[in-house]
Amino acid sequence: MSAITNHMPTAELQALDAAHHMHPFTTNDELAAKGARIITRAKGVYLTDSEGNQILDGMAGLWCVNIGYGRSEMAEVAARQMMELPYYNTFFMTTHVPAIALAQEVAKLAPEGLNHVFFAGSGSEANDTNIRMVRTYWAEKGKSAKTNIISRKNAYHGSSMGSGSLGGMSYMHAQGGMPIPGIHHINQPDWWAEGGDMTPEDFGLARARELEEKIAELGEDTVAAFIAEPIQGAGGVVVPPETYWPEIQRICDKYDILLIADEVICGFGRTGNWFGSQTVGIRPHIMTIAKGLSSGYQPIGGSIVCDEVAEVIGATEFNHGYTYSGHPVAAAVALENLRILQEENILDHVRDVGAPALKQGLNELADHPLVGGVSIMGMMASLPLTPHKASRAKFASDAGTVGYMCRERCFANNLVMRHVGDRMIISPPLIIDQPDIDVFMARARKALDETYAQVKAEGMLKAAS
Ligand SMILES: *Cc1c(COP(=O)(O)O)cnc(C)c1O
């Protein structure tokens, strides 16, 4: 058996990549000029590239490799399942053991009352399912005017037409005709960037009450659902003020609006509980899952649906599904991932070891002149960069210029830390331990020092007016 691996010089592979491979969320011409970094293998929390560098992955891939890389059990389960039943669908009155077992296990781990799973191949697909499911739910209940869905600016819910419309990324909406009709966005609870002189508590309440205002504007009888990430991930790890979520819950209850928690990042241990909804204390009707469900070893996502919604949807034919809904190999691998998370007590590790160590390390980094603060929940965190800490000032340069510089300095120091605008993002594999957190902090500090020197040298240490 041969694996597809690195058997050519890096420059040749880069040239082939540039010639034929179109990258997501990338200016491909720029990348072609620069050459993509080629990742060849990974183990634990470290990636290896084609030049033999050992890179600490502070992002767990794309927020997904919760159990870390290189778990041979996952490969064995996949191989066994492929030999036994590589594929069968679940459309036509058929099912299979991996889908049954995974749905049962997910229902067991999910909060009370969330006992049904509709599978998809990704988070984007699952959110497309959610749009159609909540609208169908209300139509079946005789309230077919309830079609509007309220989301938030700077939310990320995926990249398909539906999920990208749910998301609140203006640079995505600018291309290809999004958002689709019936999706509305309120402001996000980002106190650091938008809170001005308000206290975080007052700001959290004010931003939550925008939901009530939007419901009034659209008409109470026209709103199907509100969707949000318990803690925004791709928007920059925005931990909302404590006043925010209780107020949102109150408003959803009052106006009989379904609450969809997008748990694609927060789910499966990232915040120290199985789901971010538990961490922030909300009771969603539907939870979107993907990423950590399989730790990225296989593409799989889904919607965990409450009894009430499942009952209504169950009484009709829901004309929706994906060829790979509940794919047996992906389901078997996800089930193995959940076994590892449970048997190795990885959530306890997050709560007792990983998250406190990460928090302490980042709090120490916060003394750096470029770092404006620390936003952290469990093992997702961000460091906003600023030219002036006390006023939480933004840079005069275009948003993302300094963040990008810092990301490049991180990469040069064998650390993956992403940037969202001028915020640095941290979301390591959940299994990371103290020694590797120390490595993380040392590399991050060096990268920040180098960024600071570069920002100063280029005269960019200036606040936007
Ligand atoms: C990544 C992500 C998605 C989209 O998942 P894909 O598998 O990339 O389609 C949806 N919601 C959130 C919160 C995400 O982080």
The ligand as a Gaussian input file, in Angstrom:
#p B3LYP/6-31G(d) Opt

LIG

0 1
 C      -16.605000      25.949000      10.079000
 C      -17.940000      26.391000      10.510000
 C      -19.085000      26.115000       9.759000
 C      -19.016000      25.490000       8.402000
 O      -18.576000      24.187000       8.436000
 P      -17.972000      23.521000       7.084000
 O      -17.741000      22.106000       7.510000
 O      -16.740000      24.283000       6.731000
 O      -19.013000      23.628000       6.041000
 C      -20.309000      26.458000      10.269000
 N      -20.411000      27.065000      11.450000
 C      -19.340000      27.366000      12.202000
 C      -19.526000      28.014000      13.538000
 C      -18.065000      27.066000      11.746000
 O      -16.994000      27.396000      12.464000

